[in-house]
Amino acid sequence: MRLSVTLCISHWARMQVDCQVWCNVSVIGRYGLQCVLTFLGLVWVARWVLYIVLDIVGALRKFLLARLSNDNLPIKYGGKWAVVTGCTDGIGKEYARQLAQRGMNILLIARNKDKLNNVKQLIREESPGVETEIVQVDFSHGRVIYQEIARHVEGKNIGILVNNLGMVFAPPKKFVEASEDEVWGHVNVNVASVVAMTQLVLPGMLARGRGAIINLSSVTSSCPVPYLGIYAATKAFVDFFSESLSWELRGSGITVQTLRPFTVITHMTNYTEFNRKTKYNTVHIPCNGYWPHGLQEFLMDEVYNRRFCMYMLDRMIVSNIKAELKRVAEEQVKKK
């Protein structure tokens, strides 16, 4: 009997010890898990804060410090001539004007001869002493036009190329409603022109060890856009091509810049009520060209998700389509 009691007491004591050990291990385990989760949370917050700081520094560099730059562009980029495609309206026209004001001769390339001559005359009035030359071609015709362009490029020291040309449905429409000419027009104007023009001027830049290639993309390249799907996809091509080309040319002295603006007031986008006027004052690092556009892209990349952006773009575009149809209907009623 005494032995049984002793064994029971011993067993109960071991149970107490085991229970105490398990409790200690459990507490340590919970504390360790809290430490791990806290560490991971701090890492995530630090990463997010770092991205914000880098974005702010980048914005200051793009939109403030760049404006203070007053470099001699012909010397900096190794050539007296700048080539600007799609230069008769909007961003392309502004590039041509401001490059001329910075001392660059301008080779203007577009399809409308009257508008080309108007821009040429404007540059002569604003920038006396700057040479201007025009090339009238329709980029939607594809490969056949580049021999004519090459003839005008030959013999010129091209320091800057601005691939500004663009085509978009106006007003937007579903893909199944697009004609064959519209589909191939997007490919020839938005995609092929960027590659072909770059191929024309890049060898001379490499030979001189200096130059700048500016490719106009769009914020639509970062998110699929309903009713503008072909346009958004072609601009995504411009982004990827520019980034890969920039990597290939690192150390060569040639800068490849991608400009990704939101909507601005141009002839190409005059169907929409959501346009905003903007100014492009510098030839500098990759950016959106205008600080509100940079803020909008930051929200798209860091705050909103892709499906939310697609939904909002869908609502905005559908609203524009309805407004345009209403306007056309009202004009038809007035004519009657």
C-alpha positions as CSV (number, residue, x, y, z in Angstrom):
1,M,0.0,0.0,0.0
2,R,2.8,2.4,0.9
3,L,4.6,1.5,-2.3
4,S,1.4,2.3,-4.4
5,V,1.1,5.6,-2.7
6,T,4.7,6.4,-3.4
7,L,4.3,5.4,-7.1
8,C,1.2,7.6,-7.4
9,I,3.0,10.6,-5.9
10,S,6.0,10.1,-8.2
11,H,3.8,9.8,-11.3
12,W,1.8,12.9,-10.3
13,A,5.1,14.8,-9.8
14,R,6.3,13.8,-13.2
15,M,3.1,14.9,-14.7
16,Q,3.4,18.3,-13.1
17,V,7.0,18.6,-14.4
18,D,5.9,17.6,-18.0
19,C,2.9,20.0,-17.8
20,Q,5.2,22.8,-16.7
21,V,7.7,22.0,-19.5
22,W,4.9,21.9,-22.1
23,C,3.6,25.2,-20.9
24,N,7.0,26.8,-21.1
25,V,7.5,25.4,-24.6
26,S,4.1,26.6,-25.6
27,V,4.8,30.1,-24.3
28,I,8.2,30.2,-26.0
29,G,6.5,29.0,-29.2
30,R,3.9,31.6,-29.1
31,Y,6.4,34.3,-28.3
32,G,8.7,33.1,-31.1
33,L,5.8,33.1,-33.6
34,Q,5.0,36.7,-32.5
35,C,8.6,37.7,-33.0
36,V,8.6,36.2,-36.5
37,L,5.4,37.8,-37.5
38,T,6.5,41.2,-36.1
39,F,9.8,40.9,-38.0
40,L,8.0,40.1,-41.2
41,G,5.6,43.0,-40.7
42,L,8.4,45.4,-40.1
43,V,10.2,44.2,-43.2
44,W,7.0,44.7,-45.3
45,V,6.5,48.2,-43.9
46,A,10.1,49.2,-44.4
47,R,10.0,47.9,-48.0
48,W,6.8,49.9,-48.6
49,V,8.3,53.1,-47.0
50,L,11.5,52.6,-49.1
51,Y,9.5,52.4,-52.3
52,I,7.6,55.6,-51.4
53,V,10.8,57.4,-50.6
54,L,12.4,56.3,-53.9
55,D,9.2,57.4,-55.8
56,I,9.4,60.8,-54.1
57,V,13.1,61.2,-54.9
58,G,12.4,60.0,-58.5
59,A,9.6,62.5,-58.8
60,L,11.7,65.4,-57.6
61,R,14.4,64.4,-60.0
62,K,12.1,64.1,-63.0
63,F,9.8,67.1,-62.4
64,L,11.9,69.6,-60.5
65,L,15.6,69.0,-61.0
66,A,15.2,68.2,-64.7
67,R,13.6,71.6,-65.3
68,L,16.7,73.3,-63.9
69,S,18.9,71.5,-66.6
70,N,20.1,73.7,-69.4
71,D,22.4,71.4,-71.3
72,N,23.5,72.1,-74.8
73,L,21.5,69.3,-76.5
74,P,23.5,69.1,-79.8
75,I,26.7,68.6,-77.8
76,K,25.2,66.3,-75.1
77,Y,23.6,64.0,-77.6
78,G,26.2,64.2,-80.3
79,G,24.1,65.5,-83.2
80,K,22.6,68.7,-84.4
81,W,19.4,67.1,-85.7
82,A,16.3,65.8,-83.9
83,V,13.7,63.6,-85.7
84,V,10.1,63.8,-84.4
85,T,7.4,61.6,-85.8
86,G,3.7,62.5,-85.4
87,C,4.7,66.1,-84.9
88,T,1.7,68.1,-86.1
89,D,-0.3,68.0,-82.9
90,G,-0.1,67.5,-79.2
91,I,3.0,66.1,-77.6
92,G,5.0,65.6,-80.8
93,K,4.4,69.2,-81.8
94,E,5.5,70.4,-78.3
95,Y,8.7,68.2,-78.5
96,A,9.5,69.7,-81.9
97,R,9.0,73.3,-80.7
98,Q,11.0,72.9,-77.5
99,L,13.9,70.9,-79.1
100,A,14.2,73.7,-81.7
101,Q,14.3,76.3,-78.8
102,R,17.2,74.3,-77.4
103,G,19.1,74.6,-80.6
104,M,18.3,71.4,-82.4
105,N,17.5,71.3,-86.1
106,I,14.2,69.4,-86.6
107,L,13.2,66.7,-89.1
108,L,9.4,66.6,-89.0
109,I,7.7,63.4,-90.1
110,A,3.9,63.1,-90.4
111,R,1.2,62.4,-93.0
112,N,-0.6,65.8,-93.3
113,K,1.5,68.1,-95.5
114,D,-0.4,71.3,-94.6
115,K,0.0,70.7,-90.8
116,L,3.7,69.9,-91.4
117,N,4.2,73.2,-93.1
118,N,2.4,75.0,-90.3
119,V,4.6,73.5,-87.7
120,K,7.7,74.2,-89.8
121,Q,6.6,77.9,-90.1
122,L,5.9,78.1,-86.4
123,I,9.4,76.7,-85.5
124,R,11.0,79.2,-87.9
125,E,9.2,82.1,-86.2
126,E,10.0,80.9,-82.7
127,S,13.5,79.7,-83.3
128,P,15.2,81.7,-86.0
129,G,18.4,80.1,-87.3
130,V,17.1,76.5,-86.7
131,E,16.9,74.3,-89.8
132,T,13.6,72.4,-90.4
133,E,12.8,69.8,-92.9
134,I,9.6,67.9,-93.5
135,V,8.8,64.3,-94.7
136,Q,5.2,63.5,-95.6
137,V,4.5,59.8,-95.2
138,D,1.6,57.7,-93.9
139,F,3.1,55.2,-91.4
140,S,-0.1,53.0,-91.7
141,H,1.2,51.9,-95.1
142,G,4.0,49.9,-93.5
143,R,7.4,49.0,-94.8
144,V,7.3,50.8,-98.1
145,I,7.6,54.3,-96.6
146,Y,10.9,53.8,-94.9
147,Q,13.1,54.2,-98.0
148,E,11.8,57.8,-98.3
149,I,12.5,58.5,-94.6
150,A,16.0,56.9,-94.9
151,R,16.8,59.3,-97.8
152,H,16.1,62.3,-95.6
153,V,17.9,60.9,-92.6
154,E,21.0,60.1,-94.6
155,G,23.9,62.5,-94.0
156,K,22.4,64.0,-90.9
157,N,23.9,63.7,-87.4
158,I,20.8,62.6,-85.5
159,G,21.2,63.3,-81.8
160,I,17.6,62.7,-80.7
161,L,14.8,60.6,-82.1
162,V,11.3,61.1,-80.8
163,N,9.0,58.2,-81.7
164,N,5.8,60.0,-80.9
165,L,3.5,58.5,-83.6
166,G,0.3,56.9,-82.3
167,M,-3.1,55.6,-83.4
168,V,-6.1,54.8,-81.3
169,F,-9.8,54.0,-81.9
170,A,-11.8,57.3,-81.7
171,P,-14.2,56.7,-80.2
172,P,-13.2,53.5,-78.5
173,K,-14.9,50.3,-79.7
174,K,-15.0,46.6,-79.1
175,F,-12.3,44.5,-80.8
176,V,-14.9,42.6,-83.0
177,E,-16.0,46.0,-84.4
178,A,-12.6,47.0,-85.6
179,S,-11.9,46.8,-89.3
180,E,-8.9,45.1,-90.8
181,D,-7.3,48.4,-91.7
182,E,-7.7,49.6,-88.1
183,V,-6.0,46.5,-86.8
184,W,-3.1,46.7,-89.2
185,G,-2.9,50.5,-88.7
186,H,-2.3,49.9,-84.9
187,V,0.5,47.5,-85.7
188,N,2.2,49.6,-88.4
189,V,1.8,52.9,-86.6
190,N,2.2,52.0,-82.9
191,V,4.6,49.1,-83.1
192,A,6.5,48.9,-86.5
193,S,7.3,52.6,-86.6
194,V,9.1,52.5,-83.3
195,V,11.3,49.6,-84.3
196,A,11.9,50.8,-87.9
197,M,12.8,54.4,-87.0
198,T,15.1,53.2,-84.2
199,Q,16.8,50.9,-86.7
200,L,17.4,53.8,-89.1
201,V,19.1,56.2,-86.6
202,L,20.7,53.9,-84.1
203,P,23.8,52.9,-86.1
204,G,24.8,56.6,-86.4
205,M,24.3,57.2,-82.7
206,L,26.5,54.1,-81.9
207,A,29.2,55.4,-84.2
208,R,29.3,58.7,-82.4
209,G,28.8,57.2,-78.9
210,R,26.0,59.5,-78.0
211,G,22.3,60.0,-78.6
212,A,18.8,59.8,-77.2
213,I,15.8,57.8,-78.3
214,I,12.5,58.8,-76.8
215,N,9.6,56.4,-77.2
216,L,6.1,57.6,-76.4
217,S,4.2,54.9,-74.6
218,S,1.1,55.3,-72.4
219,V,-0.1,54.5,-68.9
220,T,-2.4,52.0,-70.6
221,S,0.6,49.8,-71.1
222,S,0.4,48.9,-67.4
223,C,-3.2,47.7,-67.4
224,P,-5.5,46.1,-70.0
225,V,-8.0,48.6,-71.2
226,P,-11.5,47.5,-72.4
227,Y,-12.5,49.0,-75.8
228,L,-8.9,50.1,-76.4
229,G,-7.3,46.6,-76.1
230,I,-5.2,46.8,-79.2
231,Y,-3.8,50.3,-78.3
232,A,-2.9,49.2,-74.8
233,A,-1.2,46.1,-76.1
234,T,0.9,48.0,-78.6
235,K,2.0,50.5,-75.9
236,A,3.0,47.5,-73.7
237,F,5.2,46.5,-76.6
238,V,6.8,49.9,-76.6
239,D,7.6,49.6,-72.9
240,F,9.2,46.2,-73.3
241,F,11.1,47.1,-76.4
242,S,12.4,50.3,-74.8
243,E,13.5,48.6,-71.6
244,S,15.3,45.8,-73.4
245,L,17.0,48.2,-75.8
246,S,18.1,50.4,-72.9
247,W,19.7,47.4,-71.3
248,E,21.5,46.4,-74.5
249,L,22.8,49.9,-74.9
250,R,24.0,50.4,-71.4
251,G,27.5,51.9,-71.4
252,S,27.2,53.0,-75.0
253,G,26.4,56.7,-74.2
254,I,22.9,56.4,-75.7
255,T,19.8,57.0,-73.6
256,V,16.5,55.3,-74.2
257,Q,13.7,57.1,-72.6
258,T,10.1,55.9,-72.3
259,L,7.3,58.5,-71.7
260,R,4.1,57.1,-70.3
261,P,1.5,60.0,-70.1
262,F,-2.1,59.7,-69.2
263,T,-4.7,61.4,-71.5
264,V,-3.8,64.8,-72.9
265,I,-5.5,67.1,-75.3
266,T,-4.5,66.1,-78.8
267,H,-6.2,65.5,-82.2
268,M,-6.0,61.7,-81.5
269,T,-8.0,61.9,-78.3
270,N,-10.5,64.7,-79.0
271,Y,-13.4,62.4,-78.5
272,T,-13.1,62.3,-74.7
273,E,-14.1,64.7,-72.0
274,F,-11.4,63.5,-69.6
275,N,-8.5,65.2,-71.3
276,R,-6.0,67.4,-69.5
277,K,-3.6,69.9,-70.8
278,T,0.0,69.3,-70.1
279,K,3.5,70.5,-70.8
280,Y,6.7,68.6,-71.7
281,N,9.7,70.7,-71.0
282,T,12.6,68.4,-70.8
283,V,14.4,65.5,-72.5
284,H,15.4,63.5,-69.5
285,I,15.0,60.2,-67.6
286,P,12.0,57.9,-68.2
287,C,8.8,59.4,-66.7
288,N,5.2,60.4,-67.3
289,G,6.1,63.9,-68.4
290,Y,3.7,65.7,-66.0
291,W,3.6,65.2,-62.2
292,P,-0.2,64.6,-61.9
293,H,0.2,61.8,-64.4
294,G,3.0,60.4,-62.2
295,L,0.8,60.5,-59.2
296,Q,-2.0,58.7,-61.0
297,E,0.4,56.0,-62.1
298,F,1.7,55.6,-58.6
299,L,-1.8,55.0,-57.4
300,M,-2.4,52.4,-60.1
301,D,0.8,50.5,-59.4
302,E,0.9,50.7,-55.6
303,V,-2.7,51.1,-54.4
304,Y,-5.2,49.8,-56.9
305,N,-5.2,46.3,-58.3
306,R,-5.5,45.5,-62.0
307,R,-9.1,44.4,-62.0
308,F,-10.2,47.6,-60.2
309,C,-8.3,49.7,-62.7
310,M,-10.0,47.8,-65.6
311,Y,-13.4,48.4,-64.1
312,M,-12.8,52.1,-63.6
313,L,-11.4,52.5,-67.1
314,D,-14.4,50.5,-68.5
315,R,-16.9,52.8,-66.8
316,M,-15.0,55.9,-68.0
317,I,-14.8,54.8,-71.6
318,V,-18.4,53.6,-71.7
319,S,-19.4,57.0,-70.4
320,N,-17.4,58.7,-73.1
321,I,-18.9,56.4,-75.8
322,K,-22.4,57.3,-74.7
323,A,-21.6,61.0,-74.6
324,E,-20.1,60.8,-78.1
325,L,-23.2,58.9,-79.5
326,K,-25.5,61.5,-77.8
327,R,-23.5,64.4,-79.4
328,V,-23.6,62.8,-82.9
329,A,-27.4,62.2,-82.5
330,E,-27.9,65.8,-81.5
331,E,-25.9,67.1,-84.5
332,Q,-28.0,64.9,-86.8
333,V,-31.2,66.3,-85.4
334,K,-30.0,69.9,-85.8
335,K,-29.1,69.2,-89.5
336,K,-32.6,67.9,-90.1
